[in-house]
């Protein structure tokens, strides 16, 4: 009778979670209470057993689960997973793409919970699909199989960790035994099974393709120079008139907003230059030249355009002189050894350029 009750409880859990799509925690509570009554426990005993079981389990596994979630978040947001896949593909090539995706799934599946890993893996899979023109199921199934198997067999994932506590097992040995079982299971459910589905056509939406981190677009010895208008007084907002008439959607970022994104991109910042009043003087030249040619410009457009542009030039010059605007330039590389230690090479290049004969247009 006891085995029958447990079997029915397992079936009920599967139906509630898989078919009705009920939250797993609520499904567990809905099943646990009737099971307690069916096994002869009174209402007070059922509640006490549920409270003790949940409390003991959560108290034992919550630290491992939380630390695993933190590590998974770091892997996802830092771009480490993308770097893992890109490095392995670059070394082994598209011919071994299934095994590379499987290995990537194994690496990121240990710290990442399945739902986080799935959301992270889908854009990676579709990026590979678009890059190598391969069937989506053929490429994606090995990685997803690895994520699924590891989630079920290895700590720090919740279910294996909870079983370790229940059976008073050794966490390290459980991890090693889980790897021994997970290896063959992943190979069969991933690359081997996916080969039977290679003819299955699936066209993923272009919106699912992961945007590549900038490091992927820069040669190993390449140098990137990012030049932009910014603000020296921290994050702010764009003037409403400027947004409406001149730069719809435009924004001048502070370096405090830009550098965190650079740090996550996989690139290294090797130099930063701040141009303080340079652009103010440039705009002053524009303003004088505009005034000298105002009549000709008005004949091409109208008086309203001229007044609007004069207001824009005056306001922009003031922004650079009195309102914290500036130009900044970031120099980015993938390797700290790419560039000399000082800026002397810039001056030498400028002198060489200045010595070249001028070519009039």
PEJOWO-V649880 format. One record per helix or strand of 2 or more residues. SS is the DSSP state (helix for helix, strand for strand). FROM is the first residue (numbers start at 1). LEN is the number of residues. If there is no record, write none. Layout:
SS & FROM & LEN
SS & FROM & LEN
This chain:
helix & 2 & 18
helix & 24 & 15
helix & 43 & 35
helix & 80 & 13
helix & 94 & 18
helix & 114 & 19
helix & 136 & 18
helix & 158 & 9
helix & 171 & 25
helix & 206 & 3
helix & 214 & 4
strand & 223 & 9
helix & 240 & 6
strand & 253 & 2
helix & 255 & 10
strand & 268 & 8
helix & 278 & 15
helix & 294 & 7
helix & 303 & 20
strand & 325 & 9
helix & 344 & 12
